[in-house]
């Protein structure tokens, strides 16, 4: 299932974890806090310096479908759509 901007969803929550990682901080808690705020059918967009495969798996267990795209060197955008049934 592709995740697109044209999907009918509440306003997306956008989070850039690159500054946290650059400062040596683990952004997992921040991402999970934001993910908890995403309503059913909602969208969390995470900007990261790599494809966070373990995070994608973790949020999949929470009812999210993920789609990752490399934007440029050291820049990935990962869109997490929460299932409408969640």
ABEGO torsion letter per residue (X at the ends): XBBBAABBBBBBBBBBAAAAAAAGBBAAAAAAAAAAABBBGBBBBBBBABBBAAAAAAAAAAGBBBBBBBABBGBBBBBBBBBAAX
